[in-house]
Amino acid sequence: MAEANPDRLPAGELEASVLAALWAAGAPLTPGQVQEALGTSHARTTVTTILTRLHEKGAVSRTRSGRGFAYLATEDASGLTARRMHSELQKTEDRGAVLTRFVSQLSDDDEQLLRSLLDGGGA
């Protein structure tokens, strides 16, 4: 069995790191620029693969930049989290059970915030 690379992040964590680099830049970045911003030993091909996956998920947009692309996050962290929550909810046939379980696990403060939002009170 091969030894795990200690510098290797799970795909979800690497996606989060790539998005954080794009958010920090506030402007489109090429895969090479993202790789540089990460300050890690990830190959440019790995970064490009992650950016392509994020593009397929709608989390980043891309525009031509020379022979490749430059990428820009389409949403901030809160928007991305909301999109993930919505995506998970769409995967189930028993939405009521999922929402019930979700609400039952909220802290009192989060429950009050959710009630306020549902009543149109804003955040």
MDTraj code that builds the backbone (N, CA, C; nanometers):
import mdtraj as md
import numpy as np

residues = "MET ALA GLU ALA ASN PRO ASP ARG LEU PRO ALA GLY GLU LEU GLU ALA SER VAL LEU ALA ALA LEU TRP ALA ALA GLY ALA PRO LEU THR PRO GLY GLN VAL GLN GLU ALA LEU GLY THR SER HIS ALA ARG THR THR VAL THR THR ILE LEU THR ARG LEU HIS GLU LYS GLY ALA VAL SER ARG THR ARG SER GLY ARG GLY PHE ALA TYR LEU ALA THR GLU ASP ALA SER GLY LEU THR ALA ARG ARG MET HIS SER GLU LEU GLN LYS THR GLU ASP ARG GLY ALA VAL LEU THR ARG PHE VAL SER GLN LEU SER ASP ASP ASP GLU GLN LEU LEU ARG SER LEU LEU ASP GLY GLY GLY ALA".split()
xyz = np.array([
    [0.0844, -0.1181, 0.0000],
    [0.0000, 0.0000, 0.0000],
    [0.0888, 0.1243, 0.0000],
    [0.0575, 0.2202, -0.0865],
    [0.1396, 0.3406, -0.0977],
    [0.1148, 0.4305, 0.0222],
    [0.2200, 0.4995, 0.0628],
    [0.2073, 0.5941, 0.1735],
    [0.1371, 0.7192, 0.1264],
    [0.0543, 0.7758, 0.2111],
    [-0.0173, 0.8984, 0.1769],
    [0.0803, 1.0145, 0.1729],
    [0.0583, 1.1036, 0.0771],
    [0.1384, 1.2247, 0.0654],
    [0.0896, 1.3229, 0.1711],
    [0.1754, 1.3631, 0.2676],
    [0.1296, 1.4527, 0.3744],
    [0.0881, 1.5902, 0.3235],
    [0.1367, 1.6299, 0.2024],
    [0.0999, 1.7598, 0.1462],
    [-0.0314, 1.7552, 0.0685],
    [-0.0824, 1.6350, 0.0467],
    [-0.2017, 1.6182, -0.0353],
    [-0.3276, 1.6418, 0.0480],
    [-0.4139, 1.7302, -0.0011],
    [-0.5404, 1.7594, 0.0648],
    [-0.6508, 1.6775, 0.0004],
    [-0.7529, 1.6394, 0.0775],
    [-0.8694, 1.5771, 0.0150],
    [-0.9296, 1.6738, -0.0869],
    [-0.9964, 1.6198, -0.1895],
    [-1.0485, 1.7035, -0.2984],
    [-1.1327, 1.8202, -0.2474],
    [-1.2207, 1.7962, -0.1502],
    [-1.3052, 1.9037, -0.0983],
    [-1.2248, 2.0157, -0.0342],
    [-1.1201, 1.9793, 0.0372],
    [-1.0353, 2.0805, 0.1002],
    [-0.9552, 2.1567, -0.0042],
    [-0.9104, 2.0871, -0.1083],
    [-0.8371, 2.1551, -0.2146],
    [-0.9303, 2.2489, -0.2899],
    [-1.0532, 2.2058, -0.3150],
    [-1.1504, 2.2958, -0.3781],
    [-1.1706, 2.4205, -0.2928],
    [-1.1845, 2.4021, -0.1626],
    [-1.2037, 2.5154, -0.0723],
    [-1.0830, 2.6085, -0.0752],
    [-0.9636, 2.5527, -0.0817],
    [-0.8414, 2.6338, -0.0877],
    [-0.8335, 2.7123, -0.2181],
    [-0.8718, 2.6473, -0.3272],
    [-0.8717, 2.7146, -0.4579],
    [-0.9726, 2.8291, -0.4568],
    [-1.0921, 2.8034, -0.4047],
    [-1.1922, 2.9095, -0.3968],
    [-1.1443, 3.0244, -0.3079],
    [-1.0812, 2.9912, -0.1976],
    [-1.0291, 3.0960, -0.1087],
    [-0.9272, 3.1827, -0.1813],
    [-0.8435, 3.1215, -0.2632],
    [-0.7445, 3.1974, -0.3406],
    [-0.8140, 3.2902, -0.4400],
    [-0.9200, 3.2402, -0.5039],
    [-0.9938, 3.3241, -0.5989],
    [-1.0647, 3.4385, -0.5271],
    [-1.1256, 3.4096, -0.4118],
    [-1.1928, 3.5154, -0.3352],
    [-1.0933, 3.6219, -0.2921],
    [-0.9758, 3.5786, -0.2458],
    [-0.8742, 3.6740, -0.1993],
    [-0.8252, 3.7624, -0.3130],
    [-0.8143, 3.7054, -0.4315],
    [-0.7642, 3.7820, -0.5463],
    [-0.8678, 3.8840, -0.5927],
    [-0.9940, 3.8452, -0.5882],
    [-1.0993, 3.9367, -0.6328],
    [-1.0960, 3.9656, -0.7816],
    [-1.0198, 3.8883, -0.8550],
    [-1.0069, 3.9050, -0.9993],
    [-0.9790, 3.7671, -1.0589],
    [-1.0063, 3.7498, -1.1884],
    [-0.9798, 3.6199, -1.2501],
    [-0.8329, 3.5806, -1.2399],
    [-0.8102, 3.4517, -1.2120],
    [-0.6745, 3.3977, -1.2035],
    [-0.6597, 3.2786, -1.2970],
    [-0.5424, 3.2637, -1.3540],
    [-0.5111, 3.1452, -1.4328],
    [-0.4746, 3.0315, -1.3369],
    [-0.4753, 2.9086, -1.3837],
    [-0.4335, 2.7985, -1.2959],
    [-0.2945, 2.8202, -1.2359],
    [-0.2022, 2.8743, -1.3144],
    [-0.0687, 2.9012, -1.2617],
    [-0.0703, 3.0032, -1.1494],
    [-0.1528, 3.1054, -1.1632],
    [-0.1645, 3.2067, -1.0583],
    [-0.2295, 3.1493, -0.9333],
    [-0.3283, 3.0614, -0.9520],
    [-0.3907, 2.9959, -0.8368],
    [-0.2876, 2.9075, -0.7682],
    [-0.2124, 2.8322, -0.8467],
    [-0.1080, 2.7458, -0.7920],
    [-0.0093, 2.8284, -0.7096],
    [0.0301, 2.9413, -0.7607],
    [0.1227, 3.0306, -0.6894],
    [0.0587, 3.0833, -0.5609],
    [-0.0690, 3.1203, -0.5682],
    [-0.1395, 3.1735, -0.4505],
    [-0.1529, 3.0682, -0.3407],
    [-0.1668, 2.9423, -0.3806],
    [-0.1795, 2.8352, -0.2821],
    [-0.0493, 2.8134, -0.2062],
    [0.0611, 2.8446, -0.2705],
    [0.1903, 2.8302, -0.2043],
    [0.2203, 2.6871, -0.1644],
    [0.1695, 2.5920, -0.2396],
    [0.1900, 2.4514, -0.2080],
    [0.2592, 2.3812, -0.3233],
    [0.2791, 2.2527, -0.3054],
    [0.3475, 2.1740, -0.4070],
    [0.2512, 2.1103, -0.5071],
    [0.1284, 2.1576, -0.5154],
    [0.0321, 2.1002, -0.6092],
    [0.0743, 2.1311, -0.7519],
    [0.0667, 2.0304, -0.8365],
    [0.0996, 2.0481, -0.9778],
    [-0.0051, 2.1366, -1.0436],
    [0.0357, 2.2074, -1.1463],
    [-0.0572, 2.2944, -1.2182],
    [-0.1721, 2.2114, -1.2765],
    [-0.1428, 2.0891, -1.3200],
    [-0.2487, 2.0039, -1.3746],
    [-0.3536, 1.9716, -1.2681],
    [-0.3107, 1.9530, -1.1445],
    [-0.4048, 1.9273, -1.0349],
    [-0.4934, 2.0489, -1.0120],
    [-0.4319, 2.1663, -1.0098],
    [-0.5074, 2.2904, -0.9908],
    [-0.6049, 2.3105, -1.1067],
    [-0.5599, 2.2825, -1.2290],
    [-0.6466, 2.2960, -1.3458],
    [-0.7649, 2.2005, -1.3360],
    [-0.7400, 2.0785, -1.2925],
    [-0.8482, 1.9808, -1.2759],
    [-0.9506, 2.0303, -1.1746],
    [-0.9037, 2.0832, -1.0621],
    [-0.9945, 2.1347, -0.9589],
    [-1.0754, 2.2520, -1.0143],
    [-1.0103, 2.3419, -1.0861],
    [-1.0803, 2.4564, -1.1446],
    [-1.1848, 2.4105, -1.2460],
    [-1.1522, 2.3095, -1.3242],
    [-1.2477, 2.2557, -1.4222],
    [-1.3687, 2.1959, -1.3514],
    [-1.3441, 2.1227, -1.2447],
    [-1.4556, 2.0647, -1.1677],
    [-1.5422, 2.1736, -1.1060],
    [-1.4780, 2.2768, -1.0519],
    [-1.5541, 2.3874, -0.9938],
    [-1.6360, 2.4590, -1.1016],
    [-1.5808, 2.4689, -1.2222],
    [-1.6542, 2.5305, -1.3327],
    [-1.7756, 2.4459, -1.3692],
    [-1.7586, 2.3141, -1.3740],
    [-1.8696, 2.2239, -1.4053],
    [-1.9796, 2.2324, -1.2993],
    [-1.9426, 2.2600, -1.1755],
    [-2.0391, 2.2736, -1.0665],
    [-2.1034, 2.4121, -1.0626],
    [-2.0514, 2.5057, -1.1420],
    [-2.1043, 2.6414, -1.1431],
    [-2.0467, 2.7305, -1.0349],
    [-1.9436, 2.6836, -0.9656],
    [-1.8850, 2.7621, -0.8564],
    [-1.7871, 2.8679, -0.9067],
    [-1.7365, 2.8503, -1.0293],
    [-1.6478, 2.9494, -1.0906],
    [-1.6893, 2.9703, -1.2352],
    [-1.6601, 3.0886, -1.2850],
    [-1.6772, 3.1161, -1.4274],
    [-1.5375, 3.1241, -1.4875],
    [-1.5296, 3.1150, -1.6186],
    [-1.3983, 3.1244, -1.6813],
    [-1.4070, 3.2029, -1.8108],
    [-1.2968, 3.2701, -1.8397],
    [-1.2834, 3.3446, -1.9641],
    [-1.1495, 3.3087, -2.0262],
    [-1.1421, 3.3219, -2.1570],
    [-1.0169, 3.2919, -2.2257],
    [-0.9059, 3.3836, -2.1771],
    [-0.7901, 3.3242, -2.1586],
    [-0.6704, 3.3990, -2.1205],
    [-0.5537, 3.3326, -2.1930],
    [-0.5158, 3.3878, -2.3063],
    [-0.4123, 3.3242, -2.3868],
    [-0.4644, 3.1927, -2.4410],
    [-0.3864, 3.0874, -2.4216],
    [-0.4280, 2.9554, -2.4696],
    [-0.5136, 2.8802, -2.3687],
    [-0.5290, 2.9373, -2.2495],
    [-0.6057, 2.8714, -2.1449],
    [-0.7194, 2.9576, -2.0971],
    [-0.7489, 2.9441, -1.9686],
    [-0.8589, 3.0177, -1.9076],
    [-0.8130, 3.0867, -1.7806],
    [-0.8853, 3.1930, -1.7462],
    [-0.8733, 3.2561, -1.6149],
    [-1.0073, 3.2342, -1.5454],
    [-1.0028, 3.2068, -1.4162],
    [-1.1210, 3.1672, -1.3407],
    [-1.1557, 3.2712, -1.2347],
    [-1.2872, 3.2840, -1.2104],
    [-1.3382, 3.3781, -1.1112],
    [-1.4500, 3.3085, -1.0339],
    [-1.4471, 3.3195, -0.9020],
    [-1.5536, 3.2602, -0.8205],
    [-1.6852, 3.3288, -0.8536],
    [-1.7916, 3.2501, -0.8673],
    [-1.9226, 3.3061, -0.9017],
    [-2.0004, 3.3501, -0.7780],
    [-1.9617, 3.2988, -0.6617],
    [-2.0323, 3.3310, -0.5382],
    [-1.9320, 3.3473, -0.4247],
    [-1.9757, 3.4164, -0.3205],
    [-1.8930, 3.4240, -0.2011],
    [-1.9126, 3.2958, -0.1199],
    [-1.8448, 3.2854, -0.0074],
    [-1.8500, 3.1634, 0.0732],
    [-1.9919, 3.1305, 0.1188],
    [-2.0683, 3.2303, 0.1581],
    [-2.2059, 3.2065, 0.2033],
    [-2.2927, 3.1545, 0.0892],
    [-2.2767, 3.2121, -0.0272],
    [-2.3531, 3.1671, -0.1433],
    [-2.3197, 3.0249, -0.1818],
    [-2.1914, 2.9914, -0.1739],
    [-2.1486, 2.8557, -0.2069],
    [-2.2046, 2.7546, -0.1069],
    [-2.2019, 2.7891, 0.0206],
    [-2.2576, 2.7000, 0.1227],
    [-2.4071, 2.6797, 0.0999],
    [-2.4781, 2.7876, 0.0691],
    [-2.6213, 2.7772, 0.0426],
    [-2.6469, 2.6879, -0.0784],
    [-2.5651, 2.7015, -0.1827],
    [-2.5813, 2.6185, -0.3016],
    [-2.5608, 2.4704, -0.2674],
    [-2.4611, 2.4417, -0.1840],
    [-2.4350, 2.3032, -0.1439],
    [-2.5516, 2.2468, -0.0635],
    [-2.6048, 2.3276, 0.0278],
    [-2.7185, 2.2826, 0.1079],
    [-2.8381, 2.2527, 0.0177],
    [-2.8635, 2.3403, -0.0770],
    [-2.9742, 2.3207, -0.1703],
    [-2.9528, 2.1960, -0.2552],
    [-2.8310, 2.1754, -0.2998],
    [-2.7972, 2.0580, -0.3804],
    [-2.8222, 1.9294, -0.3018],
    [-2.7828, 1.9278, -0.1759],
    [-2.8052, 1.8096, -0.0929],
    [-2.9544, 1.7849, -0.0727],
    [-3.0305, 1.8903, -0.0545],
    [-3.1745, 1.8769, -0.0354],
    [-3.2413, 1.8194, -0.1604],
    [-3.1923, 1.8568, -0.2778],
    [-3.2498, 1.8070, -0.4023],
    [-3.2237, 1.6572, -0.4227],
    [-3.1258, 1.6027, -0.3544],
    [-3.0897, 1.4621, -0.3721],
    [-3.1827, 1.3660, -0.2988],
    [-3.2686, 1.4175, -0.2124],
    [-3.3530, 1.3309, -0.1311],
    [-3.4973, 1.3338, -0.1779],
    [-3.5656, 1.2222, -0.1565],
    [-3.7077, 1.2162, -0.1895],
    [-3.7935, 1.2625, -0.0718],
    [-3.7395, 1.2547, 0.0497],
    [-3.8147, 1.2939, 0.1681],
    [-3.7582, 1.4254, 0.2235],
    [-3.7892, 1.5320, 0.1543],
    [-3.7380, 1.6638, 0.1926],
    [-3.7849, 1.7028, 0.3321],
    [-3.9080, 1.6647, 0.3655],
    [-3.9616, 1.6975, 0.4977],
    [-3.8772, 1.6383, 0.6088],
    [-3.8363, 1.5131, 0.5917],
    [-3.7542, 1.4476, 0.6943],
    [-3.6181, 1.5151, 0.7062],
    [-3.5600, 1.5513, 0.5934],
    [-3.4284, 1.6167, 0.5967],
    [-3.4384, 1.7532, 0.6633],
    [-3.5386, 1.8313, 0.6245],
    [-3.5550, 1.9640, 0.6843],
    [-3.5876, 1.9547, 0.8327],
    [-3.6695, 1.8559, 0.8694],
    [-3.7013, 1.8368, 1.0111],
    [-3.5754, 1.8060, 1.0905],
    [-3.4944, 1.7158, 1.0399],
    [-3.3700, 1.6795, 1.1087],
    [-3.2759, 1.7999, 1.1150],
    [-3.2674, 1.8757, 1.0053],
    [-3.1806, 1.9936, 1.0022],
    [-3.2226, 2.0940, 1.1096],
    [-3.3512, 2.1264, 1.1121],
    [-3.4011, 2.2256, 1.2073],
    [-3.3845, 2.1763, 1.3513],
    [-3.4061, 2.0468, 1.3733],
    [-3.3956, 1.9938, 1.5096],
    [-3.2528, 2.0015, 1.5636],
    [-3.1560, 2.0137, 1.4752],
    [-3.0164, 2.0191, 1.5181],
    [-2.9608, 2.1611, 1.5240],
    [-3.0442, 2.2612, 1.4971],
    [-2.9993, 2.4003, 1.5050],
    [-2.9848, 2.4441, 1.6503],
    [-2.8898, 2.5340, 1.6720],
    [-2.8798, 2.5958, 1.8043],
    [-3.0005, 2.6882, 1.8216],
    [-3.0275, 2.7288, 1.9455],
    [-3.1406, 2.8197, 1.9696],
    [-3.1242, 2.9497, 1.8915],
    [-3.0028, 3.0030, 1.8881],
    [-2.9782, 3.1281, 1.8143],
    [-3.0029, 3.1105, 1.6645],
    [-2.9544, 2.9985, 1.6080],
    [-2.9749, 2.9743, 1.4652],
    [-3.1224, 2.9510, 1.4338],
    [-3.1929, 2.8850, 1.5257],
    [-3.3360, 2.8625, 1.5052],
    [-3.4104, 2.9960, 1.5029],
    [-3.3745, 3.0854, 1.5949],
    [-3.4392, 3.2173, 1.5976],
    [-3.4078, 3.2961, 1.4705],
    [-3.2837, 3.2862, 1.4235],
    [-3.2446, 3.3548, 1.3000],
    [-3.3249, 3.3001, 1.1825],
    [-3.3363, 3.1693, 1.1732],
    [-3.4131, 3.1079, 1.0651],
    [-3.5595, 3.1511, 1.0715],
    [-3.6163, 3.1529, 1.1926],
    [-3.7555, 3.1977, 1.2074],
    [-3.7707, 3.3412, 1.1578],
    [-3.6761, 3.4254, 1.1938],
    [-3.6803, 3.5651, 1.1524],
    [-3.6720, 3.5766, 1.0003],
    [-3.5840, 3.4988, 0.9400],
    [-3.5694, 3.5006, 0.7936],
    [-3.6965, 3.4529, 0.7242],
    [-3.7559, 3.3468, 0.7765],
    [-3.8781, 3.2936, 0.7168],
    [-3.9955, 3.3884, 0.7327],
    [-3.9942, 3.4677, 0.8409],
    [-4.0997, 3.5668, 0.8641],
    [-4.0753, 3.6960, 0.7876],
    [-3.9644, 3.7007, 0.7113],
    [-3.9341, 3.8194, 0.6324],
    [-3.8596, 3.9265, 0.7084],
    [-3.8002, 3.8908, 0.8227],
    [-3.7313, 3.9890, 0.9054],
    [-3.5892, 4.0172, 0.8637],
    [-3.5340, 3.9441, 0.7687],
    [-3.3959, 3.9666, 0.7250],
    [-3.2967, 3.9139, 0.8246],
    [-3.1678, 3.9228, 0.7873],
    [-3.0602, 3.8697, 0.8723],
    [-3.0103, 3.9725, 0.9689],
])
top = md.Topology()
chain = top.add_chain()
for i, resn in enumerate(residues, 1):
    res = top.add_residue(resn, chain, resSeq=i)
    for name in ("N", "CA", "C"):
        top.add_atom(name, md.element.get_by_symbol(name[0]), res)
traj = md.Trajectory(xyz[None], top)
